[in-house]
Amino acid sequence: MTAEAEVRARLVARLGELESRAGRIESQLTQPMSADSEEQAIQIENEDTLAAEDAMVLKEMASVRAALGRLDQGHYGECLSCGEPISAARLALMPTATLCADCM
C-alpha cells in the first residue's frame, strides 16, 4: 500500500468514526424531555455539553473531508500559507494539518 493510500485509509476510517459519533450525539439530542423538572434541568445541561461536542465533531469532520479533498487534488501535505511541505512527523500526528510548523 502506498503512503498516499495509507493516509487516505486513515482519513476515511477517522471520518467513519466521526460520523458514527455524530449520529449517536444527534440521537441523544433528539430524545424527548422528562416530565420531571429536576430531571429536565440535568437534561438541559447534558444537551449543552452534547451540542458543544457535536460542534467539535462536525468541525473535525470538515477538516478530514478537506484533507481528503487535498489528497484528491494532489496538494496533501503542502502548507496552505507558504506552499512548503508539511513534515511527515507533523502529518503523522495530525493528518489534517494545513500549515507547516513554521507557519503555525
Backbone as XML, in Angstrom:
<?xml version="1.0"?>
<chain id="A" units="angstrom">
  <residue number="1" name="MET">
    <atom name="N" x="0.846" y="-1.179" z="0.000"/>
    <atom name="CA" x="0.000" y="0.000" z="0.000"/>
    <atom name="C" x="0.888" y="1.237" z="0.000"/>
  </residue>
  <residue number="2" name="THR">
    <atom name="N" x="0.590" y="2.186" z="-0.866"/>
    <atom name="CA" x="1.383" y="3.404" z="-0.946"/>
    <atom name="C" x="1.119" y="4.292" z="0.259"/>
  </residue>
  <residue number="3" name="ALA">
    <atom name="N" x="2.022" y="5.239" z="0.475"/>
    <atom name="CA" x="1.861" y="6.171" z="1.594"/>
    <atom name="C" x="0.560" y="6.958" z="1.443"/>
  </residue>
  <residue number="4" name="GLU">
    <atom name="N" x="0.246" y="7.364" z="0.217"/>
    <atom name="CA" x="-0.993" y="8.109" z="-0.020"/>
    <atom name="C" x="-2.214" y="7.252" z="0.298"/>
  </residue>
  <residue number="5" name="ALA">
    <atom name="N" x="-2.164" y="6.000" z="-0.094"/>
    <atom name="CA" x="-3.280" y="5.089" z="0.182"/>
    <atom name="C" x="-3.442" y="4.868" z="1.684"/>
  </residue>
  <residue number="6" name="GLU">
    <atom name="N" x="-2.328" y="4.793" z="2.396"/>
    <atom name="CA" x="-2.388" y="4.631" z="3.850"/>
    <atom name="C" x="-3.014" y="5.861" z="4.507"/>
  </residue>
  <residue number="7" name="VAL">
    <atom name="N" x="-2.612" y="7.045" z="4.047"/>
    <atom name="CA" x="-3.179" y="8.285" z="4.594"/>
    <atom name="C" x="-4.668" y="8.337" z="4.298"/>
  </residue>
  <residue number="8" name="ARG">
    <atom name="N" x="-5.033" y="8.019" z="3.062"/>
    <atom name="CA" x="-6.449" y="8.029" z="2.683"/>
    <atom name="C" x="-7.244" y="7.052" z="3.552"/>
  </residue>
  <residue number="9" name="ALA">
    <atom name="N" x="-6.705" y="5.867" z="3.771"/>
    <atom name="CA" x="-7.392" y="4.864" z="4.593"/>
    <atom name="C" x="-7.574" y="5.368" z="6.019"/>
  </residue>
  <residue number="10" name="ARG">
    <atom name="N" x="-6.544" y="6.007" z="6.567"/>
    <atom name="CA" x="-6.648" y="6.570" z="7.929"/>
    <atom name="C" x="-7.708" y="7.650" z="7.995"/>
  </residue>
  <residue number="11" name="LEU">
    <atom name="N" x="-7.710" y="8.524" z="6.990"/>
    <atom name="CA" x="-8.678" y="9.617" z="6.983"/>
    <atom name="C" x="-10.102" y="9.099" z="6.807"/>
  </residue>
  <residue number="12" name="VAL">
    <atom name="N" x="-10.287" y="8.145" z="5.919"/>
    <atom name="CA" x="-11.618" y="7.572" z="5.699"/>
    <atom name="C" x="-12.098" y="6.861" z="6.962"/>
  </residue>
  <residue number="13" name="ALA">
    <atom name="N" x="-11.207" y="6.138" z="7.628"/>
    <atom name="CA" x="-11.575" y="5.454" z="8.868"/>
    <atom name="C" x="-11.959" y="6.468" z="9.940"/>
  </residue>
  <residue number="14" name="ARG">
    <atom name="N" x="-11.190" y="7.540" z="10.039"/>
    <atom name="CA" x="-11.494" y="8.576" z="11.043"/>
    <atom name="C" x="-12.835" y="9.241" z="10.733"/>
  </residue>
  <residue number="15" name="LEU">
    <atom name="N" x="-13.094" y="9.491" z="9.459"/>
    <atom name="CA" x="-14.365" y="10.088" z="9.076"/>
    <atom name="C" x="-15.520" y="9.174" z="9.454"/>
  </residue>
  <residue number="16" name="GLY">
    <atom name="N" x="-15.358" y="7.887" z="9.261"/>
    <atom name="CA" x="-16.395" y="6.929" z="9.654"/>
    <atom name="C" x="-16.652" y="6.948" z="11.146"/>
  </residue>
  <residue number="17" name="GLU">
    <atom name="N" x="-15.571" y="7.015" z="11.934"/>
    <atom name="CA" x="-15.710" y="7.100" z="13.389"/>
    <atom name="C" x="-16.463" y="8.367" z="13.789"/>
  </residue>
  <residue number="18" name="LEU">
    <atom name="N" x="-16.102" y="9.476" z="13.161"/>
    <atom name="CA" x="-16.733" y="10.750" z="13.484"/>
    <atom name="C" x="-18.206" y="10.758" z="13.085"/>
  </residue>
  <residue number="19" name="GLU">
    <atom name="N" x="-18.524" y="10.178" z="11.934"/>
    <atom name="CA" x="-19.916" y="10.115" z="11.501"/>
    <atom name="C" x="-20.749" y="9.280" z="12.472"/>
  </residue>
  <residue number="20" name="SER">
    <atom name="N" x="-20.191" y="8.178" z="12.948"/>
    <atom name="CA" x="-20.895" y="7.355" z="13.937"/>
    <atom name="C" x="-21.115" y="8.130" z="15.230"/>
  </residue>
  <residue number="21" name="ARG">
    <atom name="N" x="-20.076" y="8.817" z="15.662"/>
    <atom name="CA" x="-20.171" y="9.606" z="16.890"/>
    <atom name="C" x="-21.207" y="10.715" z="16.748"/>
  </residue>
  <residue number="22" name="ALA">
    <atom name="N" x="-21.204" y="11.386" z="15.601"/>
    <atom name="CA" x="-22.176" y="12.453" z="15.360"/>
    <atom name="C" x="-23.595" y="11.890" z="15.363"/>
  </residue>
  <residue number="23" name="GLY">
    <atom name="N" x="-23.763" y="10.703" z="14.803"/>
    <atom name="CA" x="-25.078" y="10.065" z="14.799"/>
    <atom name="C" x="-25.564" y="9.760" z="16.198"/>
  </residue>
  <residue number="24" name="ARG">
    <atom name="N" x="-24.659" y="9.272" z="17.051"/>
    <atom name="CA" x="-25.041" y="8.981" z="18.441"/>
    <atom name="C" x="-25.414" y="10.263" z="19.182"/>
  </residue>
  <residue number="25" name="ILE">
    <atom name="N" x="-24.651" y="11.321" z="18.942"/>
    <atom name="CA" x="-24.935" y="12.597" z="19.601"/>
    <atom name="C" x="-26.296" y="13.123" z="19.137"/>
  </residue>
  <residue number="26" name="GLU">
    <atom name="N" x="-26.527" y="13.078" z="17.829"/>
    <atom name="CA" x="-27.814" y="13.555" z="17.293"/>
    <atom name="C" x="-28.968" y="12.765" z="17.901"/>
  </residue>
  <residue number="27" name="SER">
    <atom name="N" x="-28.781" y="11.471" z="18.048"/>
    <atom name="CA" x="-29.812" y="10.620" z="18.632"/>
    <atom name="C" x="-30.104" y="11.030" z="20.068"/>
  </residue>
  <residue number="28" name="GLN">
    <atom name="N" x="-29.048" y="11.303" z="20.821"/>
    <atom name="CA" x="-29.226" y="11.717" z="22.215"/>
    <atom name="C" x="-29.883" y="13.092" z="22.303"/>
  </residue>
  <residue number="29" name="LEU">
    <atom name="N" x="-29.543" y="13.981" z="21.367"/>
    <atom name="CA" x="-30.106" y="15.329" z="21.407"/>
    <atom name="C" x="-31.584" y="15.361" z="21.028"/>
  </residue>
  <residue number="30" name="THR">
    <atom name="N" x="-32.044" y="14.356" z="20.314"/>
    <atom name="CA" x="-33.445" y="14.364" z="19.881"/>
    <atom name="C" x="-34.357" y="13.561" z="20.794"/>
  </residue>
  <residue number="31" name="GLN">
    <atom name="N" x="-33.829" y="13.039" z="21.888"/>
    <atom name="CA" x="-34.668" y="12.303" z="22.835"/>
    <atom name="C" x="-35.596" y="13.277" z="23.550"/>
  </residue>
  <residue number="32" name="PRO">
    <atom name="N" x="-36.842" y="12.853" z="23.807"/>
    <atom name="CA" x="-37.803" y="13.745" z="24.476"/>
    <atom name="C" x="-37.379" y="14.052" z="25.915"/>
  </residue>
  <residue number="33" name="MET">
    <atom name="N" x="-37.811" y="15.199" z="26.390"/>
    <atom name="CA" x="-37.512" y="15.628" z="27.754"/>
    <atom name="C" x="-38.367" y="14.864" z="28.761"/>
  </residue>
  <residue number="34" name="SER">
    <atom name="N" x="-37.817" y="14.696" z="29.927"/>
    <atom name="CA" x="-38.532" y="14.076" z="31.039"/>
    <atom name="C" x="-39.610" y="15.032" z="31.540"/>
  </residue>
  <residue number="35" name="ALA">
    <atom name="N" x="-40.635" y="14.487" z="32.133"/>
    <atom name="CA" x="-41.700" y="15.308" z="32.707"/>
    <atom name="C" x="-41.263" y="15.943" z="34.034"/>
  </residue>
  <residue number="36" name="ASP">
    <atom name="N" x="-40.278" y="15.350" z="34.687"/>
    <atom name="CA" x="-39.769" y="15.828" z="35.967"/>
    <atom name="C" x="-38.884" y="17.064" z="35.741"/>
  </residue>
  <residue number="37" name="SER">
    <atom name="N" x="-39.185" y="18.172" z="36.438"/>
    <atom name="CA" x="-38.459" y="19.423" z="36.221"/>
    <atom name="C" x="-36.987" y="19.333" z="36.634"/>
  </residue>
  <residue number="38" name="GLU">
    <atom name="N" x="-36.679" y="18.607" z="37.713"/>
    <atom name="CA" x="-35.283" y="18.437" z="38.112"/>
    <atom name="C" x="-34.521" y="17.642" z="37.062"/>
  </residue>
  <residue number="39" name="GLU">
    <atom name="N" x="-35.156" y="16.609" z="36.556"/>
    <atom name="CA" x="-34.545" y="15.788" z="35.502"/>
    <atom name="C" x="-34.359" y="16.622" z="34.238"/>
  </residue>
  <residue number="40" name="GLN">
    <atom name="N" x="-35.301" y="17.510" z="33.952"/>
    <atom name="CA" x="-35.188" y="18.381" z="32.781"/>
    <atom name="C" x="-33.966" y="19.290" z="32.894"/>
  </residue>
  <residue number="41" name="ALA">
    <atom name="N" x="-33.709" y="19.801" z="34.086"/>
    <atom name="CA" x="-32.554" y="20.679" z="34.293"/>
    <atom name="C" x="-31.261" y="19.934" z="33.987"/>
  </residue>
  <residue number="42" name="ILE">
    <atom name="N" x="-31.178" y="18.695" z="34.427"/>
    <atom name="CA" x="-29.998" y="17.875" z="34.154"/>
    <atom name="C" x="-29.902" y="17.596" z="32.661"/>
  </residue>
  <residue number="43" name="GLN">
    <atom name="N" x="-31.034" y="17.292" z="32.037"/>
    <atom name="CA" x="-31.032" y="17.012" z="30.604"/>
    <atom name="C" x="-30.588" y="18.237" z="29.800"/>
  </residue>
  <residue number="44" name="ILE">
    <atom name="N" x="-31.015" y="19.421" z="30.217"/>
    <atom name="CA" x="-30.622" y="20.644" z="29.521"/>
    <atom name="C" x="-29.118" y="20.848" z="29.614"/>
  </residue>
  <residue number="45" name="GLU">
    <atom name="N" x="-28.538" y="20.620" z="30.787"/>
    <atom name="CA" x="-27.088" y="20.723" z="30.946"/>
    <atom name="C" x="-26.379" y="19.716" z="30.060"/>
  </residue>
  <residue number="46" name="ASN">
    <atom name="N" x="-26.890" y="18.496" z="30.034"/>
    <atom name="CA" x="-26.298" y="17.453" z="29.196"/>
    <atom name="C" x="-26.400" y="17.817" z="27.719"/>
  </residue>
  <residue number="47" name="GLU">
    <atom name="N" x="-27.527" y="18.409" z="27.328"/>
    <atom name="CA" x="-27.710" y="18.805" z="25.933"/>
    <atom name="C" x="-26.714" y="19.884" z="25.534"/>
  </residue>
  <residue number="48" name="ASP">
    <atom name="N" x="-26.432" y="20.814" z="26.457"/>
    <atom name="CA" x="-25.444" y="21.850" z="26.169"/>
    <atom name="C" x="-24.070" y="21.224" z="25.919"/>
  </residue>
  <residue number="49" name="THR">
    <atom name="N" x="-23.725" y="20.262" z="26.758"/>
    <atom name="CA" x="-22.447" y="19.559" z="26.597"/>
    <atom name="C" x="-22.424" y="18.783" z="25.290"/>
  </residue>
  <residue number="50" name="LEU">
    <atom name="N" x="-23.521" y="18.084" z="24.995"/>
    <atom name="CA" x="-23.611" y="17.316" z="23.753"/>
    <atom name="C" x="-23.554" y="18.224" z="22.531"/>
  </residue>
  <residue number="51" name="ALA">
    <atom name="N" x="-24.194" y="19.378" z="22.605"/>
    <atom name="CA" x="-24.178" y="20.311" z="21.483"/>
    <atom name="C" x="-22.755" y="20.813" z="21.222"/>
  </residue>
  <residue number="52" name="ALA">
    <atom name="N" x="-22.012" y="21.080" z="22.286"/>
    <atom name="CA" x="-20.620" y="21.514" z="22.130"/>
    <atom name="C" x="-19.774" y="20.392" z="21.528"/>
  </residue>
  <residue number="53" name="GLU">
    <atom name="N" x="-20.005" y="19.170" z="22.002"/>
    <atom name="CA" x="-19.272" y="18.026" z="21.457"/>
    <atom name="C" x="-19.634" y="17.824" z="19.990"/>
  </residue>
  <residue number="54" name="ASP">
    <atom name="N" x="-20.901" y="17.974" z="19.655"/>
    <atom name="CA" x="-21.355" y="17.829" z="18.277"/>
    <atom name="C" x="-20.664" y="18.850" z="17.376"/>
  </residue>
  <residue number="55" name="ALA">
    <atom name="N" x="-20.549" y="20.080" z="17.848"/>
    <atom name="CA" x="-19.882" y="21.127" z="17.066"/>
    <atom name="C" x="-18.417" y="20.764" z="16.810"/>
  </residue>
  <residue number="56" name="MET">
    <atom name="N" x="-17.739" y="20.216" z="17.821"/>
    <atom name="CA" x="-16.345" y="19.811" z="17.642"/>
    <atom name="C" x="-16.227" y="18.662" z="16.648"/>
  </residue>
  <residue number="57" name="VAL">
    <atom name="N" x="-17.145" y="17.704" z="16.740"/>
    <atom name="CA" x="-17.133" y="16.561" z="15.831"/>
    <atom name="C" x="-17.366" y="17.034" z="14.402"/>
  </residue>
  <residue number="58" name="LEU">
    <atom name="N" x="-18.336" y="17.919" z="14.208"/>
    <atom name="CA" x="-18.627" y="18.433" z="12.868"/>
    <atom name="C" x="-17.436" y="19.209" z="12.303"/>
  </residue>
  <residue number="59" name="LYS">
    <atom name="N" x="-16.754" y="19.949" z="13.158"/>
    <atom name="CA" x="-15.574" y="20.701" z="12.722"/>
    <atom name="C" x="-14.456" y="19.735" z="12.293"/>
  </residue>
  <residue number="60" name="GLU">
    <atom name="N" x="-14.246" y="18.688" z="13.078"/>
    <atom name="CA" x="-13.219" y="17.710" z="12.711"/>
    <atom name="C" x="-13.594" y="16.976" z="11.428"/>
  </residue>
  <residue number="61" name="MET">
    <atom name="N" x="-14.889" y="16.669" z="11.260"/>
    <atom name="CA" x="-15.337" y="16.018" z="10.025"/>
    <atom name="C" x="-15.024" y="16.902" z="8.817"/>
  </residue>
  <residue number="62" name="ALA">
    <atom name="N" x="-15.242" y="18.205" z="8.950"/>
    <atom name="CA" x="-14.940" y="19.135" z="7.862"/>
    <atom name="C" x="-13.438" y="19.136" z="7.561"/>
  </residue>
  <residue number="63" name="SER">
    <atom name="N" x="-12.612" y="19.069" z="8.602"/>
    <atom name="CA" x="-11.151" y="19.037" z="8.417"/>
    <atom name="C" x="-10.716" y="17.766" z="7.695"/>
  </residue>
  <residue number="64" name="VAL">
    <atom name="N" x="-11.319" y="16.645" z="8.065"/>
    <atom name="CA" x="-10.982" y="15.375" z="7.425"/>
    <atom name="C" x="-11.408" y="15.397" z="5.958"/>
  </residue>
  <residue number="65" name="ARG">
    <atom name="N" x="-12.615" y="15.900" z="5.697"/>
    <atom name="CA" x="-13.084" y="15.988" z="4.307"/>
    <atom name="C" x="-12.178" y="16.912" z="3.489"/>
  </residue>
  <residue number="66" name="ALA">
    <atom name="N" x="-11.736" y="18.006" z="4.088"/>
    <atom name="CA" x="-10.831" y="18.926" z="3.389"/>
    <atom name="C" x="-9.495" y="18.240" z="3.090"/>
  </residue>
  <residue number="67" name="ALA">
    <atom name="N" x="-8.989" y="17.466" z="4.037"/>
    <atom name="CA" x="-7.735" y="16.732" z="3.811"/>
    <atom name="C" x="-7.901" y="15.723" z="2.682"/>
  </residue>
  <residue number="68" name="LEU">
    <atom name="N" x="-9.043" y="15.041" z="2.658"/>
    <atom name="CA" x="-9.312" y="14.101" z="1.557"/>
    <atom name="C" x="-9.382" y="14.846" z="0.225"/>
  </residue>
  <residue number="69" name="GLY">
    <atom name="N" x="-9.951" y="16.031" z="0.233"/>
    <atom name="CA" x="-10.000" y="16.856" z="-0.974"/>
    <atom name="C" x="-8.617" y="17.255" z="-1.445"/>
  </residue>
  <residue number="70" name="ARG">
    <atom name="N" x="-7.736" y="17.611" z="-0.496"/>
    <atom name="CA" x="-6.357" y="17.951" z="-0.866"/>
    <atom name="C" x="-5.645" y="16.733" z="-1.437"/>
  </residue>
  <residue number="71" name="LEU">
    <atom name="N" x="-5.925" y="15.557" z="-0.891"/>
    <atom name="CA" x="-5.357" y="14.328" z="-1.439"/>
    <atom name="C" x="-5.813" y="14.137" z="-2.886"/>
  </residue>
  <residue number="72" name="ASP">
    <atom name="N" x="-7.110" y="14.320" z="-3.126"/>
    <atom name="CA" x="-7.666" y="14.160" z="-4.468"/>
    <atom name="C" x="-7.052" y="15.139" z="-5.459"/>
  </residue>
  <residue number="73" name="GLN">
    <atom name="N" x="-6.752" y="16.348" z="-4.985"/>
    <atom name="CA" x="-6.201" y="17.394" z="-5.852"/>
    <atom name="C" x="-4.678" y="17.349" z="-5.956"/>
  </residue>
  <residue number="74" name="GLY">
    <atom name="N" x="-4.065" y="16.442" z="-5.186"/>
    <atom name="CA" x="-2.608" y="16.334" z="-5.223"/>
    <atom name="C" x="-1.878" y="17.376" z="-4.412"/>
  </residue>
  <residue number="75" name="HIS">
    <atom name="N" x="-2.565" y="18.004" z="-3.462"/>
    <atom name="CA" x="-1.939" y="19.051" z="-2.648"/>
    <atom name="C" x="-1.826" y="18.675" z="-1.182"/>
  </residue>
  <residue number="76" name="TYR">
    <atom name="N" x="-2.079" y="17.412" z="-0.859"/>
    <atom name="CA" x="-1.988" y="16.989" z="0.536"/>
    <atom name="C" x="-0.541" y="17.132" z="1.000"/>
  </residue>
  <residue number="77" name="GLY">
    <atom name="N" x="-0.369" y="17.662" z="2.194"/>
    <atom name="CA" x="0.960" y="17.803" z="2.776"/>
    <atom name="C" x="1.665" y="19.085" z="2.401"/>
  </residue>
  <residue number="78" name="GLU">
    <atom name="N" x="0.992" y="19.965" z="1.653"/>
    <atom name="CA" x="1.553" y="21.269" z="1.319"/>
    <atom name="C" x="0.975" y="22.309" z="2.273"/>
  </residue>
  <residue number="79" name="CYS">
    <atom name="N" x="1.820" y="23.156" z="2.795"/>
    <atom name="CA" x="1.383" y="24.229" z="3.685"/>
    <atom name="C" x="0.508" y="25.201" z="2.899"/>
  </residue>
  <residue number="80" name="LEU">
    <atom name="N" x="-0.648" y="25.520" z="3.420"/>
    <atom name="CA" x="-1.551" y="26.442" z="2.737"/>
    <atom name="C" x="-1.060" y="27.882" z="2.793"/>
  </residue>
  <residue number="81" name="SER">
    <atom name="N" x="-0.125" y="28.166" z="3.683"/>
    <atom name="CA" x="0.384" y="29.521" z="3.809"/>
    <atom name="C" x="1.597" y="29.772" z="2.915"/>
  </residue>
  <residue number="82" name="CYS">
    <atom name="N" x="2.616" y="28.913" z="3.041"/>
    <atom name="CA" x="3.866" y="29.152" z="2.309"/>
    <atom name="C" x="4.079" y="28.193" z="1.141"/>
  </residue>
  <residue number="83" name="GLY">
    <atom name="N" x="3.303" y="27.120" z="1.077"/>
    <atom name="CA" x="3.432" y="26.162" z="-0.018"/>
    <atom name="C" x="4.515" y="25.114" z="0.166"/>
  </residue>
  <residue number="84" name="GLU">
    <atom name="N" x="5.267" y="25.231" z="1.234"/>
    <atom name="CA" x="6.324" y="24.248" z="1.509"/>
    <atom name="C" x="5.703" y="22.961" z="2.057"/>
  </residue>
  <residue number="85" name="PRO">
    <atom name="N" x="6.436" y="21.855" z="1.970"/>
    <atom name="CA" x="5.908" y="20.596" z="2.506"/>
    <atom name="C" x="5.759" y="20.639" z="4.031"/>
  </residue>
  <residue number="86" name="ILE">
    <atom name="N" x="4.685" y="20.037" z="4.500"/>
    <atom name="CA" x="4.483" y="19.849" z="5.943"/>
    <atom name="C" x="5.253" y="18.592" z="6.315"/>
  </residue>
  <residue number="87" name="SER">
    <atom name="N" x="5.960" y="18.613" z="7.423"/>
    <atom name="CA" x="6.801" y="17.470" z="7.794"/>
    <atom name="C" x="5.965" y="16.199" z="7.963"/>
  </residue>
  <residue number="88" name="ALA">
    <atom name="N" x="6.591" y="15.087" z="7.622"/>
    <atom name="CA" x="5.921" y="13.789" z="7.752"/>
    <atom name="C" x="5.553" y="13.521" z="9.207"/>
  </residue>
  <residue number="89" name="ALA">
    <atom name="N" x="6.408" y="13.943" z="10.131"/>
    <atom name="CA" x="6.127" y="13.737" z="11.553"/>
    <atom name="C" x="4.874" y="14.503" z="11.970"/>
  </residue>
  <residue number="90" name="ARG">
    <atom name="N" x="4.740" y="15.726" z="11.478"/>
    <atom name="CA" x="3.551" y="16.533" z="11.812"/>
    <atom name="C" x="2.290" y="15.906" z="11.215"/>
  </residue>
  <residue number="91" name="LEU">
    <atom name="N" x="2.391" y="15.447" z="9.971"/>
    <atom name="CA" x="1.233" y="14.822" z="9.329"/>
    <atom name="C" x="0.871" y="13.493" z="9.989"/>
  </residue>
  <residue number="92" name="ALA">
    <atom name="N" x="1.877" y="12.789" z="10.509"/>
    <atom name="CA" x="1.602" y="11.530" z="11.204"/>
    <atom name="C" x="0.796" y="11.794" z="12.478"/>
  </residue>
  <residue number="93" name="LEU">
    <atom name="N" x="1.117" y="12.887" z="13.166"/>
    <atom name="CA" x="0.408" y="13.244" z="14.390"/>
    <atom name="C" x="-0.943" y="13.894" z="14.103"/>
  </residue>
  <residue number="94" name="MET">
    <atom name="N" x="-0.994" y="14.676" z="13.039"/>
    <atom name="CA" x="-2.209" y="15.416" z="12.694"/>
    <atom name="C" x="-2.405" y="15.346" z="11.176"/>
  </residue>
  <residue number="95" name="PRO">
    <atom name="N" x="-3.051" y="14.286" z="10.702"/>
    <atom name="CA" x="-3.188" y="14.105" z="9.252"/>
    <atom name="C" x="-4.016" y="15.184" z="8.560"/>
  </residue>
  <residue number="96" name="THR">
    <atom name="N" x="-4.715" y="16.016" z="9.327"/>
    <atom name="CA" x="-5.498" y="17.087" z="8.733"/>
    <atom name="C" x="-4.770" y="18.426" z="8.759"/>
  </residue>
  <residue number="97" name="ALA">
    <atom name="N" x="-3.496" y="18.425" z="9.154"/>
    <atom name="CA" x="-2.728" y="19.668" z="9.254"/>
    <atom name="C" x="-2.722" y="20.420" z="7.928"/>
  </residue>
  <residue number="98" name="THR">
    <atom name="N" x="-2.873" y="21.730" z="8.008"/>
    <atom name="CA" x="-2.868" y="22.566" z="6.815"/>
    <atom name="C" x="-1.678" y="23.514" z="6.772"/>
  </residue>
  <residue number="99" name="LEU">
    <atom name="N" x="-0.972" y="23.624" z="7.897"/>
    <atom name="CA" x="0.174" y="24.541" z="7.985"/>
    <atom name="C" x="1.422" y="23.806" z="8.462"/>
  </residue>
  <residue number="100" name="CYS">
    <atom name="N" x="2.555" y="24.218" z="7.942"/>
    <atom name="CA" x="3.817" y="23.664" z="8.425"/>
    <atom name="C" x="4.104" y="24.248" z="9.811"/>
  </residue>
  <residue number="101" name="ALA">
    <atom name="N" x="5.089" y="23.697" z="10.471"/>
    <atom name="CA" x="5.421" y="24.161" z="11.834"/>
    <atom name="C" x="5.839" y="25.627" z="11.834"/>
  </residue>
  <residue number="102" name="ASP">
    <atom name="N" x="6.537" y="26.076" z="10.800"/>
    <atom name="CA" x="6.993" y="27.473" z="10.742"/>
    <atom name="C" x="5.822" y="28.453" z="10.611"/>
  </residue>
  <residue number="103" name="CYS">
    <atom name="N" x="4.790" y="28.060" z="9.880"/>
    <atom name="CA" x="3.648" y="28.950" z="9.635"/>
    <atom name="C" x="2.587" y="28.888" z="10.732"/>
  </residue>
  <residue number="104" name="MET">
    <atom name="N" x="2.694" y="27.892" z="11.591"/>
    <atom name="CA" x="1.709" y="27.791" z="12.666"/>
    <atom name="C" x="1.714" y="29.008" z="13.491"/>
  </residue>
</chain>
